[in-house]
Amino acid sequence: MYADGETKEVPRNWLSLNDKNIFTGWSCNVGIDTFFIDKNGDIRGGCGQPLYNLDTFYNIYDDKFIDNFSPTIVPTVCKKVGVCDCQPETNARKQVLF
């Protein structure tokens, strides 16, 4: 989605193939469109990013997970520096914030 509200849908891998996959500082729908639960039980983005603009992870193995899992479901601002090579994140909806 562009600042003027225009959106562009592209085929899978188009961003990577056209060197358009650097999203540092962008708003990304990781955690909304997609998320990952790692083998340790952390709920995160596929590239390891915490979700919902938090600095920590929710963990499904936490004894109080059901009581504590109450995130504000919002897009995550990408903190990954450099190329985004995580397919789920690359294909999630994004918006430039700057």
N, CA, C and O atoms as a MOPAC input file, in Angstrom:
PM7 MOZYME 1SCF
protein

 N      0.84200 1    -1.16800 1     0.00000 1
 C      0.00000 1     0.00000 1     0.00000 1
 C      0.89200 1     1.23700 1     0.00000 1
 O      1.84400 1     1.34000 1     0.77400 1
 N      0.56600 1     2.15400 1    -0.87100 1
 C      1.32100 1     3.39600 1    -0.97900 1
 C      0.67200 1     4.48500 1    -0.12700 1
 O     -0.47200 1     4.33800 1     0.30300 1
 N      1.39700 1     5.57400 1     0.11600 1
 C      0.91400 1     6.67600 1     0.95300 1
 C     -0.41200 1     7.24700 1     0.43900 1
 O     -1.23100 1     7.71600 1     1.22800 1
 N     -0.62000 1     7.20800 1    -0.85800 1
 C     -1.85300 1     7.75700 1    -1.42200 1
 C     -3.02700 1     6.77400 1    -1.36000 1
 O     -4.10800 1     7.05500 1    -1.87700 1
 N     -2.79900 1     5.59800 1    -0.71000 1
 C     -3.85000 1     4.60100 1    -0.57400 1
 C     -3.85600 1     3.55900 1    -1.67100 1
 O     -4.55600 1     2.55200 1    -1.56500 1
 N     -3.07900 1     3.78700 1    -2.73400 1
 C     -2.99800 1     2.80200 1    -3.81500 1
 C     -2.32600 1     1.54000 1    -3.28600 1
 O     -1.40100 1     1.61200 1    -2.47700 1
 N     -2.79100 1     0.40200 1    -3.74300 1
 C     -2.16600 1    -0.87000 1    -3.37300 1
 C     -1.64600 1    -1.55100 1    -4.62400 1
 O     -2.11500 1    -1.29200 1    -5.73200 1
 N     -0.68600 1    -2.41000 1    -4.43300 1
 C     -0.13500 1    -3.17300 1    -5.54500 1
 C      0.04800 1    -4.60400 1    -5.07300 1
 O      0.74100 1    -4.86000 1    -4.08800 1
 N     -0.57200 1    -5.52600 1    -5.77300 1
 C     -0.41400 1    -6.93500 1    -5.47200 1
 C      0.55800 1    -7.51900 1    -6.49500 1
 O      0.39400 1    -7.33300 1    -7.70100 1
 N      1.56200 1    -8.22000 1    -6.00300 1
 C      2.59100 1    -8.76700 1    -6.88200 1
 C      2.70400 1   -10.27100 1    -6.66900 1
 O      2.32800 1   -10.77500 1    -5.61000 1
 N      3.21700 1   -10.99300 1    -7.66400 1
 C      3.39200 1   -12.44000 1    -7.51900 1
 C      4.40700 1   -12.77200 1    -6.42300 1
 O      5.27700 1   -11.96200 1    -6.10100 1
 N      4.28500 1   -13.95700 1    -5.86400 1
 C      5.22600 1   -14.46300 1    -4.87000 1
 C      6.64300 1   -14.35900 1    -5.43400 1
 O      6.85600 1   -14.65700 1    -6.60900 1
 N      7.58600 1   -13.95300 1    -4.64300 1
 C      9.01000 1   -13.79100 1    -4.97900 1
 C      9.32600 1   -12.54900 1    -5.81200 1
 O     10.50400 1   -12.28100 1    -6.04600 1
 N      8.34000 1   -11.78100 1    -6.27100 1
 C      8.60700 1   -10.59200 1    -7.07400 1
 C      9.48700 1    -9.60200 1    -6.32100 1
 O     10.42600 1    -9.04500 1    -6.88900 1
 N      9.18300 1    -9.38100 1    -5.03600 1
 C      9.95900 1    -8.42300 1    -4.25400 1
 C     11.42000 1    -8.84700 1    -4.15000 1
 O     12.32400 1    -8.03400 1    -4.34200 1
 N     11.64600 1   -10.12100 1    -3.84400 1
 C     13.02400 1   -10.62700 1    -3.73100 1
 C     13.75500 1   -10.57500 1    -5.06600 1
 O     14.91900 1   -10.17900 1    -5.12600 1
 N     13.08600 1   -10.96700 1    -6.11300 1
 C     13.71600 1   -10.98900 1    -7.43500 1
 C     14.02700 1    -9.58900 1    -7.95800 1
 O     14.89800 1    -9.42400 1    -8.81200 1
 N     13.32300 1    -8.58700 1    -7.45100 1
 C     13.51100 1    -7.21300 1    -7.91500 1
 C     14.18300 1    -6.32400 1    -6.86600 1
 O     14.10100 1    -5.09800 1    -6.93400 1
 N     14.85300 1    -6.96300 1    -5.88600 1
 C     15.58500 1    -6.24100 1    -4.83300 1
 C     14.72400 1    -5.19700 1    -4.13000 1
 O     15.18500 1    -4.09200 1    -3.84000 1
 N     13.48800 1    -5.55100 1    -3.86300 1
 C     12.55300 1    -4.65100 1    -3.17800 1
 C     12.19500 1    -5.18400 1    -1.78900 1
 O     11.13500 1    -4.85400 1    -1.25900 1
 N     13.06200 1    -6.00000 1    -1.19800 1
 C     12.72100 1    -6.67000 1     0.06000 1
 C     13.54800 1    -6.18300 1     1.25300 1
 O     14.03900 1    -6.98200 1     2.05100 1
 N     13.69100 1    -4.86800 1     1.35900 1
 C     14.29000 1    -4.24800 1     2.54000 1
 C     13.18700 1    -3.39500 1     3.16000 1
 O     12.76000 1    -2.39900 1     2.57600 1
 N     12.72700 1    -3.79600 1     4.35300 1
 C     11.54100 1    -3.19200 1     4.94900 1
 C     11.79200 1    -2.58300 1     6.33000 1
 O     10.84000 1    -2.34700 1     7.07300 1
 N     13.03000 1    -2.32800 1     6.68200 1
 C     13.34200 1    -1.75800 1     7.98900 1
 C     12.53500 1    -0.48000 1     8.20600 1
 O     12.58500 1     0.43700 1     7.38600 1
 N     11.78700 1    -0.42000 1     9.31600 1
 C     10.97600 1     0.74200 1     9.63200 1
 C      9.58000 1     0.72700 1     9.03800 1
 O      8.77300 1     1.60400 1     9.34700 1
 N      9.27500 1    -0.25100 1     8.19000 1
 C      7.94900 1    -0.34000 1     7.59000 1
 C      6.97700 1    -1.00100 1     8.57600 1
 O      7.39300 1    -1.74500 1     9.46400 1
 N      5.70300 1    -0.72700 1     8.41100 1
 C      4.65100 1    -1.42400 1     9.12700 1
 C      4.36400 1    -2.71300 1     8.36800 1
 O      4.14700 1    -2.68800 1     7.15600 1
 N      4.36100 1    -3.83900 1     9.07800 1
 C      4.19500 1    -5.15100 1     8.44200 1
 C      3.10800 1    -5.93900 1     9.16900 1
 O      3.03500 1    -5.90400 1    10.39700 1
 N      2.27800 1    -6.63400 1     8.43500 1
 C      1.19600 1    -7.39700 1     9.02800 1
 C      1.61300 1    -8.77700 1     9.53300 1
 O      0.77900 1    -9.67300 1     9.65700 1
 N      2.90700 1    -8.94800 1     9.82400 1
 C      3.33300 1   -10.17800 1    10.48600 1
 C      2.69300 1   -10.15100 1    11.87400 1
 O      2.72200 1    -9.12900 1    12.55900 1
 N      2.12900 1   -11.25700 1    12.27200 1
 C      1.37800 1   -11.32500 1    13.51700 1
 C     -0.11300 1   -11.16400 1    13.28300 1
 O     -0.92800 1   -11.50600 1    14.14000 1
 N     -0.46100 1   -10.64100 1    12.11800 1
 C     -1.86600 1   -10.51700 1    11.72600 1
 C     -2.14900 1   -11.50000 1    10.59300 1
 O     -3.03600 1   -12.34800 1    10.70200 1
 N     -1.38600 1   -11.37900 1     9.50200 1
 C     -1.56500 1   -12.27000 1     8.35500 1
 C     -0.88600 1   -13.61600 1     8.58800 1
 O     -1.33700 1   -14.63900 1     8.07400 1
 N      0.18600 1   -13.61500 1     9.35600 1
 C      0.97200 1   -14.82700 1     9.57000 1
 C      1.75900 1   -14.69500 1    10.86700 1
 O      2.07400 1   -13.58600 1    11.29600 1
 N      2.06900 1   -15.80600 1    11.48000 1
 C      2.97400 1   -15.83100 1    12.62500 1
 C      3.58200 1   -17.22000 1    12.70200 1
 O      3.18700 1   -18.11400 1    11.95400 1
 N      4.52700 1   -17.40500 1    13.58900 1
 C      5.26300 1   -18.65500 1    13.70500 1
 C      5.35800 1   -19.01400 1    15.18300 1
 O      5.57700 1   -18.13900 1    16.02000 1
 N      5.19700 1   -20.28000 1    15.50700 1
 C      5.45100 1   -20.75400 1    16.86300 1
 C      6.67500 1   -21.65100 1    16.78200 1
 O      6.63700 1   -22.70200 1    16.14100 1
 N      7.77200 1   -21.23800 1    17.43400 1
 C      8.99400 1   -22.02500 1    17.34300 1
 C      8.93600 1   -23.22200 1    18.30200 1
 O      8.00200 1   -23.34800 1    19.09300 1
 N      9.93800 1   -24.09100 1    18.22100 1
 C      9.91800 1   -25.33300 1    19.00700 1
 C      9.96300 1   -25.08500 1    20.50800 1
 O      9.61300 1   -25.96500 1    21.29400 1
 N     10.39400 1   -23.88900 1    20.91000 1
 C     10.41000 1   -23.53200 1    22.32700 1
 C      9.08400 1   -22.93700 1    22.79700 1
 O      8.90300 1   -22.67200 1    23.98500 1
 N      8.16100 1   -22.72800 1    21.85900 1
 C      6.83800 1   -22.21700 1    22.19400 1
 C      6.66100 1   -20.72700 1    22.02500 1
 O      5.57600 1   -20.20600 1    22.28700 1
 N      7.70700 1   -20.01400 1    21.59000 1
 C      7.58800 1   -18.57200 1    21.38000 1
 C      6.76100 1   -18.27400 1    20.13500 1
 O      6.97000 1   -18.87500 1    19.08200 1
 N      5.82100 1   -17.34100 1    20.26600 1
 C      5.02400 1   -16.86400 1    19.12900 1
 C      5.76300 1   -15.66000 1    18.57100 1
 O      5.97200 1   -14.67200 1    19.27500 1
 N      6.16300 1   -15.74200 1    17.29100 1
 C      7.01400 1   -14.70600 1    16.71000 1
 C      6.84400 1   -14.68300 1    15.20200 1
 O      6.09100 1   -15.47500 1    14.63500 1
 N      7.55200 1   -13.76600 1    14.56100 1
 C      7.62000 1   -13.77600 1    13.10900 1
 C      8.56500 1   -14.88600 1    12.66400 1
 O      9.37400 1   -15.36200 1    13.46000 1
 N      8.47400 1   -15.30200 1    11.41300 1
 C      9.33600 1   -16.36300 1    10.89100 1
 C     10.81500 1   -16.04200 1    10.96600 1
 O     11.63900 1   -16.95600 1    11.01700 1
 N     11.17300 1   -14.76400 1    10.97400 1
 C     12.58200 1   -14.36600 1    11.04800 1
 C     13.01300 1   -14.06800 1    12.48100 1
 O     14.13100 1   -13.60200 1    12.70400 1
 N     12.14700 1   -14.32900 1    13.44700 1
 C     12.50400 1   -14.14900 1    14.84300 1
 C     12.02500 1   -12.85600 1    15.46900 1
 O     12.25700 1   -12.62300 1    16.65500 1
 N     11.36500 1   -12.01400 1    14.70100 1
 C     10.91200 1   -10.71300 1    15.20400 1
 C      9.78300 1   -10.88100 1    16.21000 1
 O      8.83700 1   -11.62600 1    15.95700 1
 N      9.87100 1   -10.18300 1    17.37200 1
 C      8.71900 1   -10.13900 1    18.27400 1
 C      7.53900 1    -9.45500 1    17.57400 1
 O      7.72900 1    -8.59300 1    16.71600 1
 N      6.33500 1    -9.84800 1    17.94900 1
 C      5.13300 1    -9.33500 1    17.30400 1
 C      4.48000 1    -8.23700 1    18.12000 1
 O      4.79400 1    -8.04300 1    19.29500 1
 N      3.56700 1    -7.52100 1    17.47900 1
 C      2.70900 1    -6.52300 1    18.10500 1
 C      3.50700 1    -5.38200 1    18.74700 1
 O      3.06700 1    -4.77100 1    19.72100 1
 N      4.68400 1    -5.11100 1    18.18300 1
 C      5.58000 1    -4.04800 1    18.64800 1
 C      6.03400 1    -4.23700 1    20.09200 1
 O      6.29700 1    -3.26500 1    20.80100 1
 N      6.12200 1    -5.47800 1    20.51700 1
 C      6.64300 1    -5.81400 1    21.83900 1
 C      8.11900 1    -6.14900 1    21.72800 1
 O      8.62900 1    -6.38700 1    20.63400 1
 N      8.79700 1    -6.16700 1    22.84900 1
 C     10.20400 1    -6.56100 1    22.87700 1
 C     10.38800 1    -7.98600 1    23.38400 1
 O     11.50700 1    -8.49700 1    23.41700 1
 N      9.30000 1    -8.62300 1    23.77700 1
 C      9.33800 1    -9.98600 1    24.28600 1
 C      8.35800 1   -10.84500 1    23.50900 1
 O      7.57800 1   -10.34500 1    22.69700 1
 N      8.40800 1   -12.13500 1    23.76800 1
 C      7.53600 1   -13.08400 1    23.08100 1
 C      6.48100 1   -13.63500 1    24.04000 1
 O      6.75000 1   -13.81500 1    25.22800 1
 N      5.29700 1   -13.89900 1    23.52900 1
 C      4.35100 1   -14.74100 1    24.25200 1
 C      4.81300 1   -16.16600 1    24.02900 1
 O      5.31600 1   -16.49200 1    22.95300 1
 N      4.65000 1   -17.02200 1    25.03200 1
 C      5.09800 1   -18.40700 1    24.91400 1
 C      3.94800 1   -19.32600 1    25.29500 1
 O      3.37900 1   -19.21000 1    26.38000 1
 N      3.60800 1   -20.24500 1    24.38700 1
 C      2.46400 1   -21.13200 1    24.61200 1
 C      2.70500 1   -22.10000 1    25.76500 1
 O      1.75200 1   -22.68700 1    26.27600 1
 N      3.95500 1   -22.28200 1    26.18500 1
 C      4.25400 1   -23.18200 1    27.30000 1
 C      4.25500 1   -22.46200 1    28.65000 1
 O      4.42600 1   -23.09700 1    29.69100 1
 N      4.06700 1   -21.16300 1    28.63800 1
 C      3.99000 1   -20.39900 1    29.88200 1
 C      2.77200 1   -20.88400 1    30.66800 1
 O      1.67700 1   -20.99100 1    30.11700 1
 N      2.96200 1   -21.17400 1    31.94600 1
 C      1.86700 1   -21.66300 1    32.79200 1
 C      0.67800 1   -20.71000 1    32.82000 1
 O     -0.45800 1   -21.14000 1    33.02000 1
 N      0.92900 1   -19.44300 1    32.62300 1
 C     -0.14400 1   -18.44400 1    32.65900 1
 C     -0.44900 1   -17.89400 1    31.25900 1
 O     -0.96500 1   -16.78400 1    31.12500 1
 N     -0.13000 1   -18.66900 1    30.22500 1
 C     -0.32400 1   -18.20600 1    28.84800 1
 C     -1.76300 1   -17.75200 1    28.59900 1
 O     -1.98300 1   -16.67000 1    28.05200 1
 N     -2.72500 1   -18.54900 1    28.98600 1
 C     -4.12400 1   -18.22000 1    28.70200 1
 C     -4.50600 1   -16.90200 1    29.37300 1
 O     -5.21500 1   -16.08600 1    28.78400 1
 N     -4.04400 1   -16.69800 1    30.58800 1
 C     -4.34800 1   -15.44700 1    31.30400 1
 C     -3.58600 1   -14.25500 1    30.73100 1
 O     -4.10900 1   -13.14200 1    30.68300 1
 N     -2.34700 1   -14.49300 1    30.29600 1
 C     -1.47100 1   -13.39800 1    29.86300 1
 C     -1.56500 1   -13.05800 1    28.37800 1
 O     -1.15200 1   -11.97000 1    27.97600 1
 N     -2.09300 1   -13.95400 1    27.55900 1
 C     -2.12200 1   -13.70100 1    26.11800 1
 C     -3.27500 1   -12.76300 1    25.79000 1
 O     -4.41600 1   -13.19000 1    25.61700 1
 N     -2.95800 1   -11.50200 1    25.70900 1
 C     -3.96900 1   -10.49600 1    25.36200 1
 C     -3.30800 1    -9.36900 1    24.57800 1
 O     -3.38200 1    -8.20500 1    24.97100 1
 N     -2.65500 1    -9.72300 1    23.45800 1
 C     -1.96500 1    -8.68000 1    22.69900 1
 C     -2.94800 1    -7.73100 1    22.03200 1
 O     -4.08900 1    -8.08500 1    21.73600 1
 N     -2.47300 1    -6.52600 1    21.81000 1
 C     -3.18800 1    -5.60000 1    20.94400 1
 C     -2.74100 1    -5.96300 1    19.53600 1
 O     -1.57600 1    -5.78100 1    19.18200 1
 N     -3.65900 1    -6.47400 1    18.74000 1
 C     -3.32200 1    -6.97600 1    17.41000 1
 C     -3.13700 1    -5.78200 1    16.47100 1
 O     -4.09900 1    -5.21600 1    15.95200 1
 N     -1.87600 1    -5.42200 1    16.27400 1
 C     -1.51100 1    -4.29400 1    15.42100 1
 C     -0.35900 1    -4.72300 1    14.52600 1
 O      0.36100 1    -5.66200 1    14.86600 1
 N     -0.16900 1    -4.06200 1    13.39500 1
 C      0.99600 1    -4.34900 1    12.56800 1
 C      2.28900 1    -4.12400 1    13.36000 1
 O      2.34000 1    -3.30100 1    14.27400 1
 N      3.30500 1    -4.85600 1    12.99600 1
 C      4.61100 1    -4.77000 1    13.64200 1
 C      5.51900 1    -3.88000 1    12.80600 1
 O      5.55700 1    -4.00200 1    11.58200 1
 N      6.24000 1    -2.99600 1    13.45500 1
 C      7.23100 1    -2.18600 1    12.75300 1
 C      8.49400 1    -3.03600 1    12.62200 1
 O      9.03200 1    -3.51700 1    13.61900 1
 N      8.95900 1    -3.21700 1    11.39400 1
 C     10.10500 1    -4.08500 1    11.12400 1
 C     11.38700 1    -3.49500 1    11.70100 1
 O     11.72800 1    -2.33800 1    11.45000 1
 N     12.08700 1    -4.31400 1    12.47700 1
 C     13.36700 1    -3.91500 1    13.05300 1
 C     14.53300 1    -4.64400 1    12.39400 1
 O     15.69600 1    -4.40800 1    12.72200 1
 N     14.20300 1    -5.53500 1    11.45900 1
 C     15.25500 1    -6.30100 1    10.79200 1
 C     16.05900 1    -5.38000 1     9.87200 1
 O     15.49000 1    -4.68100 1     9.03400 1
 N     17.35600 1    -5.38300 1    10.03200 1
 C     18.23400 1    -4.55900 1     9.20400 1
 C     18.66600 1    -5.36900 1     7.99200 1
 O     19.10800 1    -6.51000 1     8.12500 1
 N     18.54000 1    -4.78900 1     6.83300 1
 C     18.95000 1    -5.45800 1     5.60000 1
 C     17.80100 1    -6.19800 1     4.94600 1
 O     16.63000 1    -5.91500 1     5.19800 1
 N     18.15600 1    -7.14100 1     4.11100 1
 C     17.21300 1    -7.87900 1     3.27500 1
 C     16.28500 1    -8.75100 1     4.11900 1
 O     16.73300 1    -9.45800 1     5.02200 1
 N     15.00800 1    -8.69300 1     3.82100 1
 C     14.02400 1    -9.59000 1     4.42400 1
 C     13.96700 1   -10.83700 1     3.55600 1
 O     13.44700 1   -10.81000 1     2.44000 1
 N     14.50500 1   -11.92300 1     4.08100 1
 C     14.52400 1   -13.15900 1     3.29200 1
 C     13.59400 1   -14.21500 1     3.87400 1
 O     13.70200 1   -15.39600 1     3.54600 1
 N     12.68600 1   -13.78800 1     4.73300 1
 C     11.70900 1   -14.69300 1     5.33600 1
 C     10.44000 1   -14.63700 1     4.50400 1
 O      9.75900 1   -13.61200 1     4.48800 1
 N     10.11300 1   -15.71100 1     3.81800 1
 C      9.00600 1   -15.71800 1     2.86900 1
 C      7.68800 1   -15.23900 1     3.46800 1
 O      7.01400 1   -14.42400 1     2.83700 1
 N      7.27900 1   -15.70500 1     4.66700 1
 C      5.99700 1   -15.21100 1     5.18500 1
 C      5.99400 1   -13.70200 1     5.40100 1
 O      5.00000 1   -13.03700 1     5.10900 1
 N      7.09900 1   -13.15500 1     5.91000 1
 C      7.16400 1   -11.72000 1     6.13900 1
 C      7.25500 1   -10.95000 1     4.82900 1
 O      6.63700 1    -9.89400 1     4.69300 1
 N      7.99900 1   -11.45100 1     3.88000 1
 C      8.11700 1   -10.77600 1     2.58700 1
 C      6.75200 1   -10.64900 1     1.92800 1
 O      6.46100 1    -9.64300 1     1.28100 1
 N      5.91100 1   -11.67200 1     2.09400 1
 C      4.61600 1   -11.67300 1     1.42600 1
 C      3.49100 1   -11.06300 1     2.26100 1
 O      2.37000 1   -10.93500 1     1.76700 1
 N      3.75700 1   -10.68400 1     3.51200 1
 C      2.73800 1   -10.04900 1     4.34000 1
 C      2.48900 1    -8.62700 1     3.85900 1
 O      3.38500 1    -7.99700 1     3.29700 1
 N      1.29400 1    -8.12300 1     4.07300 1
 C      0.99000 1    -6.74500 1     3.69000 1
 C      1.87200 1    -5.77800 1     4.46600 1
 O      2.18600 1    -6.01200 1     5.63300 1
 N      2.27400 1    -4.68000 1     3.80600 1
 C      3.18700 1    -3.70800 1     4.39800 1
 C      2.75100 1    -2.28100 1     4.04600 1
 O      1.97500 1    -2.03700 1     3.12200 1
 N      3.30100 1    -1.35400 1     4.84000 1
 C      3.08400 1     0.06900 1     4.54000 1
 C      4.31700 1     0.84300 1     4.99300 1
 O      4.82200 1     0.62300 1     6.09400 1
 N      4.79700 1     1.74000 1     4.15100 1
 C      5.92000 1     2.57600 1     4.48400 1
 C      5.45400 1     3.61300 1     5.49900 1
 O      4.41400 1     4.24500 1     5.30800 1
 N      6.22200 1     3.79100 1     6.58200 1
 C      5.82900 1     4.73300 1     7.62200 1
 C      6.58700 1     6.05400 1     7.56100 1
 O      6.28200 1     6.97700 1     8.31700 1
 N      7.56000 1     6.15400 1     6.68000 1
 C      8.38900 1     7.36900 1     6.63500 1
 C      8.24400 1     8.06200 1     5.32200 1
 O      8.86600 1     9.10100 1     5.10100 1

